[in-house]
Amino acid sequence: MDILRPVNNNIFTLIAKLPIILVTTIVILVTLPLLCFFFLIRQSVALLGKLFIGLKMVPLFDSHMAAEDIYCTKAISISLTLYPELMCTLRPFLGYLFWEPVKRFALEEHVLLYEDTGLPIPDWSDPEALKKVASQTLRCRCWTKGAPLWEIILLDNVPVSHLPNNSNNGSLFIFRFHHVLMDGYGTFKVLMQLFAKLDNVKDSVTPGMRVQALTYDGKMTWGKLQEMCNAPFKLAELCLPTLASPLAVTPIFKGNGNKTLANGTAIFPLADIKAIRMKHNVHLASVMIAVVAGGIRRFLQKYEKPLPKKISILSPLTMPAVFVIPIVEPDHVKRLREIAATFSAYRTMSILSLTHIIGKSFGLFPQFLLIAYKNLFSYPPVYFSNLFGPADQIFLDEIPVTEINIGVNLPINAPRGFCFSFLTYAGKAYLRVSAFNEYLETNQHAEEILEYCRDELMELALK
């Protein structure tokens, strides 16, 4: 009987996983021919584009980031030859996007003073003046068609009352760009070129996650082959629970239909987060996602909204991935452990490789299909991005950069919930939240949910 028990357990496990095996097999059989077809289409268009218009196609991973309606002083020296896309615009050709160099590139048109932007001049008597500057810069400026998708805006003479880390008045250096141009790591690589050119500051930026998929040693073993074959089924097992989670967080406030964006930022000592990571032996990003989950839970409870058992979260940390995070779970440590287990499963070499391929495969499809897909299917209710910034303080023209913030301009079909961004710089952690006004009616509500996140961090530190 004892000999048969392991056999019976294996049979029951196999039966329990049959739906996952069946769904995964069907998805593979359906999508592979489709991907091959669009791969041939894309390669053909890329060849035609090179022959007839002489342009380079936008890379696979970046193509889907541009699947939307993108276009609705003293010059600073920056290396544009190192990043030629900074002097290019997007040109559609046969349904795909190509990088087209602008005919007349003028650096002074992309480095300008705030008063020359046409945005409202800040009222420094308003305590929320800087938040309004951020919102207006994100929401009220459109990209110029036929021009590169980036600009640097300089705002001088910001009163010290709005700069808590300064001892006197300071300035804002705003680097605004579209995601198709660069990701978060690419942003700091560009900025480090600027800082290094002016100050000889060593590039101290480290990527938020080392892509373990690139550590393949060139040797194929039976174990590696098994892992590669099992990866689609493991990924399906991780993703299927998202089908049972709600597509949106229950609206908390009555929105006015204008899609007003509320936002806020909280600053934490990075050492405290690292201490929790070491204490519970989990990844740092797992700690922050658990903090966000706990903050959302407390915020929903405050406004007497129903708590979903779990909600889906989209995170580019795992190249990229959608998974569920527990909300109804009251125990802080259990919530952290569950998130850490899922996060660790996504970070295995085979899953990283597969999600990287899936992320790139979106670029195989023409723009009209990607736009139609985004219009039909909304993002998960929560978005979380993570970026490890410079470990040491950086300088611009011998002036210390006291604080770095990141802002995300949400598209209309953005998450039906909350968008969180996490950035580290010089020993500090910056957690930023933004959402439409049916979830965060005002900037005060953004600060409120961030305070709940701070409370959650303190609870994890005490456990």
Number of C-alpha atoms within 10 A of each C-alpha: 5 6 7 9 10 11 11 11 11 12 12 12 11 13 12 11 13 12 12 20 17 11 14 19 14 11 12 12 10 11 11 10 11 13 15 13 13 17 16 12 17 21 13 12 18 21 16 15 20 14 10 8 12 14 19 15 23 23 15 17 17 19 24 25 17 19 20 18 9 15 12 10 13 10 13 14 12 18 14 13 9 10 12 12 19 23 21 20 19 24 17 15 16 13 14 22 27 23 21 23 20 16 10 8 14 11 17 13 12 20 19 19 15 22 14 11 12 9 13 12 13 17 12 13 10 11 11 14 16 17 17 18 18 19 19 14 20 17 16 11 13 12 16 13 13 15 21 23 24 17 19 19 20 18 17 14 10 17 15 14 14 17 17 11 12 15 9 12 13 18 14 17 15 18 15 18 18 17 15 18 22 17 14 17 16 13 15 22 18 19 15 23 20 19 22 18 16 16 16 13 17 14 18 16 18 15 17 18 15 12 16 14 16 10 9 10 6 6 6 9 9 8 9 14 12 11 16 16 12 13 20 21 19 18 21 16 17 19 15 16 15 19 12 12 18 15 19 17 22 17 16 17 14 11 15 11 9 8 15 16 22 23 27 22 21 17 15 15 13 16 12 14 21 15 13 20 19 11 12 16 12 19 17 17 22 21 24 22 25 27 25 27 28 30 23 22 24 22 20 21 12 10 10 10 14 12 18 16 14 19 25 25 23 20 19 15 20 22 21 17 21 22 23 24 26 21 21 16 17 12 11 17 17 13 22 23 17 15 23 23 13 15 21 13 16 25 20 15 19 24 25 24 21 19 22 18 15 15 18 18 18 20 25 24 21 21 21 13 14 20 15 12 12 16 13 9 10 15 19 25 21 27 22 20 20 22 24 20 24 21 15 14 15 23 17 15 13 10 10 11 17 15 16 17 15 18 19 22 16 16 11 12 13 19 22 22 25 24 24 24 19 23 21 22 21 18 14 19 22 20 24 24 26 25 28 27 24 21 23 27 20 19 20 14 17 22 19 17 24 25 17 20 26 19 16 22 23 15 15 20 16 8 10
